[in-house]
Amino acid sequence: MERTISTQKKGLGRGLSALIPAAPEPRLESAQLEIGVERIKPSPFQPRRSFDEAKIEELASSIRSQGIVQPLVVRPKDDQFELIAGERRWRAAMKAGLSRVPVVIREASDQEALQLALVENLQREDLNPIEAANGYRRLQEEFHWSQEEMAEKVGKSRPAITNSIRLLSLPAEVQREVASGSLPAGQARALLGLQTEPLILSACREVIAKGLSTRETEKLVRHLMTGRRRRRQVPLIDPDLRSIVEELQRSLGTRVRLIPKARSTKGKIEIEYYTFPDLERIIHTITGKQPL
């Protein structure tokens, strides 16, 4: 059964029910319908990759005292039901010891299920920036949606989607910091101007350690980029030594500077770190041993 959903942008503000028609039988629309939790399985289209167990337990406590206020949204799948929206409530219901949960059953294609799962989480601001970015990329890769189509169907601006997807160009370590909330998305996007992974990683640690704002991060990036241009224009060390410095930066994942002494073959190597765990990581990388 085919449906056209691109013309329903106006329904986004009214929630999931406005995005997709209900199943033909009227009783399937009832929020009072209950099914066993064992008949429900998670959605492969769930954009959320991590669940905060403390928050799940908090929700389970609320469910024990008040029940489930908002029903789960599911679709028929083989002899079971597959979640479209409400996986946190489902997990919390099982933790609370419920055997049955209220549901609304919808007929939905894979494309509609992915869209609805993404929209539901984005409307609730439940996804971290990396989960949201991966959700958009999945719409692109699996269903060949353009950014204009995503903007229309998900109810976001095209620049917002573009900026979200750009986060996936960051090194994996930086993406983990964004996903955990240690590095805000605005500061993370500013780091993309550095282009090379060692500089991005080094700047990321500095931004987190110093708690820099987006504006301060942009200033740091400009400073680092200007420094790189100056070093290219006025070589301070011979090419062999420069190659050694670059290799050290790649290996240690931080900024390294070579400070030669005037009229001497001697000098110093300066290695930056921004937190005590960062220092321990560098020591472990150099020595192969964990610091005491």
Secondary structure, 3 states (H helix, E strand, C coil): CCCCCCCCHHHHHHCHHHCCCCCCCHHHHCCCCEEEHHHEECCCCCCCCCCCHHHHHHHHHHHHHHCCCCCEEEEEECCEEEEEECHHHHHHHHHCCCCEEEEEECCCCHHHHHHHHHHHHHHCCCCCHHHHHHHHHHHHHHHCCCHHHHHHHHCCCHHHHHHHHHHHHCCHHHHHHHHHCCCCHHHHHHHHHHCCHHHHHHHHHHHHHHCCCHHHHHHHHHHHHHHHHHHHHCCCCCHHHHHHHHHHHHHHCCCEEEEECCCCCCEEEEECCCCHHHHHHHHHHHHCCCCC
